Amino acid sequence: MAKKGDLLSVRQDIRVVDATIRDGGLCNNFWFDDKFVKDLFNANVKAGVDYMEFGYKASKEIFDEKDFGKWKFCNDADIRKIVGDNKTKLKIAVMADVGRTDFEKDIIPKKDSPIDLIRIATYINTIPAAVEMIEDCAKKGYETSINIMAVSKANTEDIRTALEILGQSSVNTFYIVDSYGALYPEQARRLADIYCEIADKYKKNVGIHAHNNQQLAFANTIEAMTHCVSYLDATVDGMGRGAGNCPLELLLGFLKNPKYKVEPILKIIEEHTQKMKDDGVMWGYDIPYMLTGQYNTHPRPAISYVKEGRTDYFKFSNELYDIINS
């Protein structure tokens, strides 16, 4: 597929999605205070960000509310405390995992909710259940995206089949999700071409959500963008599970549309995320995450390793090899 735009052009189809609260919440079990969330909301408005993802619509039957902050569950009333009636151009998003969301009960009709976009997360083997959620949310009046996780583990034929099924649904946007931070730009480009080919057929958008295990989240994001991907996920200071995500400040500084401004996000880093790091919240590139990215596997062992404060990287590499090949 031909390139779309160049380094100096303004793409009117681009949409920047701030996923800080949702992906960053995986670093601290969603214990963000309201001041941070409110400050981030206001900063995103000033920065021209198009969507802000507040967290998950997680099932309270599966997850104990005592173990997590409020953004694990994203009650509509809690969001309203931050955004009011949201008279801004910034749209509100939440994520709903297939099998972990009581969507029929907890996702109320759009007319009664401050939420605009439901981002449905699925694996390649649960596409039929994802379609059921898509149709329920669309019927209630929401925009929807489908985030196919761990796409680096899926084969091309299965990806094409899944996208063809999803193309016939009411979903608005397909998402390439590099859950393990395993993709290289050439692979991101090939996936973008596949996703965009089928998206064009069904008149859908395409997005990318990248992880930074190999310090390629930004590179993969802008590579996919040049090949027709238009919804771009990023997080403040790269905050996210494990190695984190494409840094929002990098992305906003790269995009040439004058509506995007990086300065409000720099203030959030200065006033909030640096303190979080000082207080012991951990995220960002590290050797253990590099290794799980290179092995194309879930970062769970690396997250445990980092929390334990280990630095025996050679030993961990051998342990990881044994885990993957046992």
C-alpha positions in Angstrom: 0.0 0.0 0.0 1.3 3.4 -0.9 2.6 5.8 1.7 0.1 8.3 3.0 1.6 11.8 3.7 5.1 12.7 4.5 7.1 14.3 7.3 5.9 17.8 6.6 2.2 17.2 5.7 -0.8 17.6 8.0 -3.1 14.5 8.0 -6.6 15.6 8.8 -7.6 11.9 9.5 -5.1 11.5 12.4 -6.6 11.0 15.8 -4.4 11.0 18.9 -5.6 8.7 21.8 -4.1 9.3 25.3 -4.1 5.9 27.0 -2.2 7.0 30.2 -4.9 6.2 32.8 -5.8 2.8 31.2 -2.4 1.4 30.4 -0.6 3.4 33.1 -3.1 2.1 35.6 -1.6 -1.4 35.1 1.5 0.0 36.8 -0.2 1.1 40.1 -3.5 -0.8 40.1 -5.3 2.3 38.9 -4.7 4.3 42.1 -4.7 7.7 40.5 -6.1 10.6 42.5 -8.7 12.8 41.0 -6.4 15.8 40.8 -4.0 14.0 38.5 -6.9 12.7 36.3 -8.4 16.2 36.1 -5.1 17.9 35.4 -4.5 15.3 32.6 -7.9 15.9 31.2 -7.4 19.6 31.0 -3.9 19.2 29.6 -5.2 16.9 26.9 -7.8 19.5 25.9 -5.1 22.2 25.7 -2.8 19.8 23.8 -5.4 19.0 21.1 -5.6 15.3 21.9 -8.6 13.7 20.3 -9.5 10.9 22.8 -8.7 10.3 26.5 -9.0 6.7 27.7 -10.0 6.7 31.4 -9.5 3.0 32.2 -11.4 -0.3 32.0 -15.1 -1.3 32.4 -14.0 -4.3 34.4 -16.5 -6.8 35.9 -17.0 -6.3 39.6 -17.9 -10.0 39.8 -14.4 -10.9 38.7 -12.3 -8.1 40.2 -12.6 -6.9 43.8 -13.2 -3.2 44.0 -11.1 -3.0 47.2 -8.0 -4.1 45.3 -8.1 -1.4 42.6 -8.5 2.3 42.1 -11.8 3.5 40.5 -10.4 3.6 37.0 -10.4 -0.2 36.8 -14.2 0.1 36.7 -14.8 3.6 35.2 -18.2 4.2 36.7 -20.0 6.9 34.7 -20.5 9.0 37.8 -16.7 9.0 38.5 -16.0 10.1 35.0 -18.6 12.9 35.3 -16.8 14.2 38.4 -13.8 14.9 36.1 -15.4 16.0 32.9 -18.8 17.3 33.9 -20.9 17.5 30.7 -17.7 17.6 28.7 -18.3 20.6 26.4 -14.8 20.2 25.0 -13.7 18.6 21.7 -11.9 15.8 23.6 -13.8 12.5 23.5 -13.9 10.0 26.3 -12.9 6.4 25.9 -12.9 3.3 28.0 -11.6 -0.3 27.4 -13.8 -3.4 27.8 -12.1 -6.8 27.8 -13.9 -9.7 26.2 -14.9 -12.1 29.0 -14.0 -9.6 31.8 -16.7 -7.0 31.3 -20.4 -7.2 32.3 -21.2 -5.1 29.2 -24.9 -5.6 29.1 -25.3 -4.2 32.6 -22.3 -1.9 33.1 -22.2 -0.2 29.7 -25.4 2.0 29.8 -26.9 3.8 26.7 -24.7 6.5 25.3 -27.4 9.2 25.9 -26.9 8.6 29.7 -23.1 8.4 29.7 -20.2 10.8 29.3 -18.3 8.0 27.4 -18.0 8.3 23.6 -15.8 5.3 22.6 -15.8 1.7 23.8 -12.5 0.1 23.0 -13.1 -3.7 22.9 -10.0 -5.8 23.6 -9.9 -9.4 22.3 -7.6 -12.2 21.4 -7.7 -13.7 17.9 -9.6 -16.7 19.3 -12.5 -14.8 20.9 -13.6 -12.8 17.9 -17.3 -14.0 18.0 -17.6 -12.8 21.6 -16.0 -9.5 20.5 -18.6 -9.1 17.7 -21.4 -9.6 20.3 -19.9 -6.8 22.4 -19.4 -4.5 19.4 -23.1 -4.9 18.3 -24.3 -4.3 21.9 -22.3 -1.1 22.3 -23.1 0.2 18.8 -26.8 -0.4 19.4 -26.4 1.7 22.6 -25.0 4.6 20.5 -21.2 4.3 21.1 -18.3 4.5 18.7 -16.4 1.3 18.9 -12.9 0.0 18.2 -11.6 -3.6 18.2 -8.1 -4.1 19.7 -6.8 -7.5 18.7 -4.1 -8.2 21.3 -0.8 -10.0 20.9 -1.1 -9.7 17.1 2.6 -10.5 16.9 1.7 -14.1 17.8 -1.0 -14.5 15.2 -0.5 -15.9 11.7 -1.5 -13.8 8.7 -4.3 -16.1 7.6 -6.0 -15.8 11.0 -5.6 -12.1 11.1 -7.2 -11.7 7.7 -10.0 -14.0 8.6 -10.6 -12.1 11.9 -10.6 -8.7 10.1 -13.0 -10.0 7.4 -15.5 -11.0 10.2 -15.0 -7.8 12.0 -15.4 -5.8 8.8 -18.9 -7.0 8.5 -19.7 -5.8 12.1 -20.6 -2.3 13.3 -17.1 -1.6 14.6 -15.6 1.7 13.5 -11.8 1.1 14.0 -9.5 -1.9 13.8 -6.4 -1.7 16.1 -3.0 -3.2 15.6 -1.9 -4.1 19.1 1.8 -4.9 19.7 1.1 -6.3 23.2 4.6 -7.7 23.7 6.6 -4.9 22.1 7.9 -7.5 19.7 7.3 -5.8 16.3 10.0 -4.1 14.2 9.0 -1.2 11.8 9.0 -3.5 8.8 6.6 -5.8 10.5 4.4 -2.9 11.6 4.3 -1.7 8.0 3.3 -5.1 6.7 0.5 -5.4 9.3 -0.7 -1.9 8.6 -1.0 -2.8 4.9 -3.1 -5.9 5.7 -5.3 -4.0 8.2 -5.8 -1.0 5.9 -6.5 -3.2 2.8 -9.5 -4.8 4.7 -10.4 -1.6 6.4 -10.7 0.2 3.1 -13.0 -2.6 1.8 -15.4 -2.1 4.8 -14.9 1.6 5.3 -13.3 1.3 8.7 -10.4 3.2 10.4 -7.2 1.6 11.6 -5.2 2.4 14.7 -2.0 1.2 16.5 -1.2 0.6 20.1 2.5 -0.1 20.6 4.6 -1.2 23.5 8.2 0.0 24.1 10.1 -3.3 25.0 12.6 -2.7 22.2 12.4 1.1 22.3 10.4 0.9 19.0 6.9 2.0 20.1 7.4 5.5 18.6 9.1 4.2 15.5 6.4 1.6 14.9 3.6 4.1 15.5 4.9 6.6 12.9 5.8 3.9 10.5 2.2 2.5 10.6 0.9 6.1 10.4 2.7 6.6 7.1 0.9 3.5 5.7 -2.6 4.8 6.3 -3.1 4.1 10.1 -4.8 7.1 11.6 -5.7 6.4 15.2 -2.5 6.7 17.3 -2.2 5.6 20.9 0.3 7.1 23.2 0.8 7.8 27.0 2.3 10.6 29.0 6.0 9.9 29.7 5.4 6.5 28.0 3.6 5.3 31.2 2.2 1.8 30.7 2.5 -1.8 31.6 6.1 -3.0 31.8 8.2 -1.1 29.2 5.4 1.3 28.6 4.1 2.8 25.4 4.7 5.3 22.7 5.3 8.6 24.6 2.6 11.2 24.0 5.1 14.0 24.1 7.2 12.4 21.4 4.1 11.9 19.2 2.7 15.4 19.6 6.1 16.9 18.9 6.3 14.9 15.7 2.9 15.6 14.2 2.8 18.7 12.1 -0.9 19.7 12.6 -0.7 23.0 14.6 -3.7 21.9 16.7 -1.4 19.6 18.6 0.7 21.2 21.3 3.3 19.4 23.5 3.7 22.0 26.2 0.7 21.0 28.3 1.9 17.4 28.4 5.4 18.5 29.6 3.7 20.2 32.6 2.0 16.9 33.5 5.4 15.1 33.4 7.0 17.9 35.5 4.2 18.0 38.0 2.9 14.4 38.2 4.7 11.5 36.5 8.1 12.3 37.8 6.7 12.2 41.3 5.1 8.9 40.6 8.5 7.5 39.6 10.0 8.9 42.8 7.2 7.3 44.8 8.1 3.9 43.3 5.7 3.4 40.4 7.7 1.6 37.8 7.5 1.6 34.0 9.8 2.1 31.1 12.5 0.4 29.0 14.7 -2.1 30.8 16.7 -5.1 29.8 14.2 -7.7 31.0 11.5 -6.1 28.9 13.8 -6.0 25.9 14.3 -9.8 26.3 10.6 -10.6 26.5 10.1 -8.4 23.4 12.8 -10.2 21.5 11.3 -13.5 22.6 7.9 -12.3 21.5 6.3 -13.3 24.8 4.2 -11.7 27.6 6.2 -9.4 29.9 4.9 -11.0 33.1 8.2 -12.7 34.0 10.1 -9.4 33.4 7.6 -7.4 35.5 8.3 -9.8 38.4 12.0 -9.6 37.8 12.0 -5.8 37.9 9.9 -5.6 41.0 12.4 -7.9 42.8 15.2 -5.4 42.0 17.3 -8.1 40.2 20.1 -7.2 37.9 21.4 -10.6 36.9 20.4 -10.2 33.3 22.3 -13.1 31.9 20.7 -15.5 34.3 17.2 -14.1 33.6 17.8 -14.5 29.9 18.5 -18.2 30.5 15.4 -18.5 32.8 13.3 -16.9 30.2 14.6 -19.2 27.5 13.7 -22.2 29.7 10.2 -20.8 30.4 9.4 -20.3 26.7 10.9 -23.6 25.5 9.7 -25.9 28.4 
